[in-house]
Amino acid sequence: MSTPKELKYSEEHEWVKSEDGKVRVGITHFAQSELGDIVFVELPEVGDEVKADEPFGSVESVKTVSELYAPVSGKVVAVNEELSDSPEFVNESPYEKAWMIVVEPSDESELDQLMTAEQYDEMINEA
């Protein structure tokens, strides 16, 4: 699976898609493949504040529970409710169906700290 070039990436394996002043967040194909079959996703509520590099939820797989880390700080303006009933979307469609939250960033400059697809590929290939 190739890493989508139009997205940005965090060291914690979250992807970020900028959309009209907001950012959509999910976990990468690499992250879901390392976790295995996802059986449960815990996400924040709309209106919650998230802080860059701090946990905002978790994903549970048959192997482990992993925290999700916010790639940017801001207010949660949308949550993907479908993941409650269909956590398998994270494995099947990490970049489309399995987006997790949409955040209104409080500091746009945090986006500049994220990696490009090339930098992310380099990081995971060294792992």
Phi, psi and chi 1 to 4 in degrees:
 res  aa     phi    psi   chi1   chi2   chi3   chi4
   1 MET       -  127.3  168.3  110.2 -151.9      -
   2 SER   -84.3  150.8   66.4      -      -      -
   3 THR   -79.4  121.1  -54.5      -      -      -
   4 PRO   -56.6  126.1  -26.1   35.4      -      -
   5 LYS   -71.8  -26.3  -57.2  -76.3 -176.4 -119.1
   6 GLU   -80.6   -5.8   70.6  -81.0    6.7      -
   7 LEU   -99.3  165.3  -55.5  176.6      -      -
   8 LYS  -113.2  161.6  -67.3 -148.2  170.7 -144.0
   9 TYR  -137.1  148.2  -60.5   88.0      -      -
  10 SER  -102.7  163.7   74.0      -      -      -
  11 GLU   -66.7  -18.4  -73.1 -174.8   12.9      -
  12 GLU   -90.8   10.4  -59.2  -66.0  -21.1      -
  13 HIS    74.9   28.6  -52.5  -73.8      -      -
  14 GLU   -96.7  148.2  -81.6   80.9   25.3      -
  15 TRP  -106.7  154.5   57.6 -100.1      -      -
  16 VAL  -134.1  129.4  174.8      -      -      -
  17 LYS  -119.9  120.0 -179.6  179.6 -176.4 -175.7
  18 SER   -78.0  132.1  -65.8      -      -      -
  19 GLU  -143.0  104.0  -57.1  174.2  -28.6      -
  20 ASP    48.3   53.4  -59.3  -36.2      -      -
  21 GLY    80.8   -0.6      -      -      -      -
  22 LYS  -121.8  167.6  -62.8  178.9 -178.9   68.8
  23 VAL  -129.8  135.1  -66.2      -      -      -
  24 ARG   -96.0  137.5 -170.6  171.3  -62.8  -94.3
  25 VAL  -127.6  140.2  177.7      -      -      -
  26 GLY  -153.0 -173.2      -      -      -      -
  27 ILE  -107.5  154.8   66.9  168.8      -      -
  28 THR   -77.0  163.3   65.7      -      -      -
  29 HIS   -56.5  -43.5  176.6   75.2      -      -
  30 PHE   -58.4  -46.6  174.6   81.0      -      -
  31 ALA   -61.5  -47.3      -      -      -      -
  32 GLN   -66.1  -34.0   69.5   77.3   23.9      -
  33 SER   -69.3  -33.5   66.9      -      -      -
  34 GLU   -70.8  -35.0  -67.9  -71.8  -59.6      -
  35 LEU   -75.3  -33.1  -69.9  168.4      -      -
  36 GLY    90.2 -160.4      -      -      -      -
  37 ASP   -66.7  119.5  -68.1  -23.0      -      -
  38 ILE   -80.2  128.7  -55.5  -65.0      -      -
  39 VAL  -114.4  -14.4  -65.6      -      -      -
  40 PHE  -158.0  140.9 -178.2   73.6      -      -
  41 VAL  -128.5  127.7  179.0      -      -      -
  42 GLU  -112.3  123.2  179.8 -178.5   44.1      -
  43 LEU  -126.0  161.1  -62.0  171.6      -      -
  44 PRO   -73.3  177.3   28.4  -34.1      -      -
  45 GLU   -93.4  154.4  -57.3  -79.9  -37.0      -
  46 VAL   -59.6  135.2  169.0      -      -      -
  47 GLY    99.4  -17.9      -      -      -      -
  48 ASP   -67.4  151.9  -75.5   -2.0      -      -
  49 GLU   -98.0  137.5  -66.3  -74.8  -31.1      -
  50 VAL  -116.7  152.5  -65.1      -      -      -
  51 LYS  -121.9  134.8 -169.3  162.7  171.2   30.1
  52 ALA   -51.1  136.6      -      -      -      -
  53 ASP    69.2   11.2  -57.4  -39.0      -      -
  54 GLU  -115.6  152.3  -68.6 -167.1    4.4      -
  55 PRO   -62.2  140.3  -20.9   31.4      -      -
  56 PHE  -122.2   -4.9   70.7   82.2      -      -
  57 GLY   174.8 -165.9      -      -      -      -
  58 SER  -152.3  159.4   61.7      -      -      -
  59 VAL  -122.3  138.2  -71.6      -      -      -
  60 GLU  -113.8  128.5 -175.2  175.7  -23.6      -
  61 SER  -114.1  176.9   70.9      -      -      -
  62 VAL   -64.1  -20.8  -68.9      -      -      -
  63 LYS   -92.5  -39.3  -68.5 -166.6 -127.8  176.5
  64 THR  -163.3  171.2 -173.7      -      -      -
  65 VAL  -112.1  129.9  175.6      -      -      -
  66 SER  -122.9  137.3  -69.8      -      -      -
  67 GLU   -76.8  150.4  -69.4 -163.5  -58.9      -
  68 LEU  -102.4  133.6  -60.4  165.8      -      -
  69 TYR  -111.1  132.3  -69.9   87.7      -      -
  70 ALA   -67.1  127.2      -      -      -      -
  71 PRO   -77.9  -20.8   20.5  -24.8      -      -
  72 VAL  -141.5  159.9  -63.7      -      -      -
  73 SER   -89.4  150.0  -57.7      -      -      -
  74 GLY   156.6 -167.2      -      -      -      -
  75 LYS  -102.7  133.1 -176.6  177.0  178.8  179.2
  76 VAL   -73.7  120.2  177.0      -      -      -
  77 VAL  -109.8  -11.2  -65.6      -      -      -
  78 ALA  -156.7  147.5      -      -      -      -
  79 VAL  -131.3  137.9  174.1      -      -      -
  80 ASN   -79.5   91.5 -171.6  -13.6      -      -
  81 GLU   -64.7  -25.0  -56.1  -70.0  -10.6      -
  82 GLU   -61.1  -25.1  -71.4 -173.6   -7.7      -
  83 LEU   -69.3  -20.5  -65.6 -179.9      -      -
  84 SER   -62.5  -44.3  -62.2      -      -      -
  85 ASP   -90.0  -23.6  -63.5  -32.3      -      -
  86 SER  -132.4   64.4  -56.1      -      -      -
  87 PRO   -62.4  -20.1   21.2  -30.5      -      -
  88 GLU   -64.0  -17.4   68.1  -84.2    5.2      -
  89 PHE   -55.7  -32.1  -75.1  172.2      -      -
  90 VAL   -60.2  -38.3  176.1      -      -      -
  91 ASN   -79.4  -39.9  -63.2  113.3      -      -
  92 GLU   -77.7  -35.1  -64.5  166.1    5.4      -
  93 SER  -150.3   64.9  179.7      -      -      -
  94 PRO   -61.1  -25.8   19.9  -28.7      -      -
  95 TYR  -100.1  -12.7  -62.0  108.6      -      -
  96 GLU  -113.7  -77.7  -74.2   86.2   31.6      -
  97 LYS   -68.7  -27.3  -72.4 -175.1 -173.5  171.9
  98 ALA   -99.1   25.7      -      -      -      -
  99 TRP   -58.3  152.3   63.6  -87.5      -      -
 100 MET  -109.0  -53.1  -65.3 -178.1  171.8      -
 101 ILE  -140.3  159.7   58.2  174.0      -      -
 102 VAL  -117.3  130.0  175.9      -      -      -
 103 VAL  -119.3  139.2  175.4      -      -      -
 104 GLU   -93.0  104.3 -159.7  170.6   84.0      -
 105 PRO   -64.3  140.6  -11.9   22.3      -      -
 106 SER   -91.2  -15.7   54.2      -      -      -
 107 ASP  -143.4   96.7 -177.9   -3.6      -      -
 108 GLU   -57.5  -27.6  -62.9  -91.9  -23.6      -
 109 SER   -65.1  -20.1   71.6      -      -      -
 110 GLU   -62.6  -27.7  -71.6  175.9  -18.1      -
 111 LEU   -62.5  -30.6  -67.8  168.7      -      -
 112 ASP   -69.2  -17.7  -60.8  -26.4      -      -
 113 GLN   -82.6  -12.2  -51.7  -55.7  -49.6      -
 114 LEU   -80.9  160.6  -60.3  172.8      -      -
 115 MET   -87.8  152.9  -69.7 -179.6  -85.3      -
 116 THR   -78.5  170.3   63.4      -      -      -
 117 ALA   -58.4  -40.6      -      -      -      -
 118 GLU   -63.6  -44.0  -67.4   79.0   13.0      -
 119 GLN   -65.4  -39.1  -69.2  167.0  -38.9      -
 120 TYR   -65.1  -45.5 -178.8   74.1      -      -
 121 ASP   -57.5  -42.0  -77.5  -18.9      -      -
 122 GLU   -59.8  -44.5 -116.1  174.9   66.6      -
 123 MET   -62.5  -47.2 -178.0 -173.5   84.6      -
 124 ILE   -73.7  -25.9   60.7  175.3      -      -
 125 ASN   -76.2  -20.4  -70.3  -30.3      -      -
 126 GLU   -83.6  -19.6  -72.8  170.7    4.5      -
 127 ALA   -67.0      -      -      -      -      -
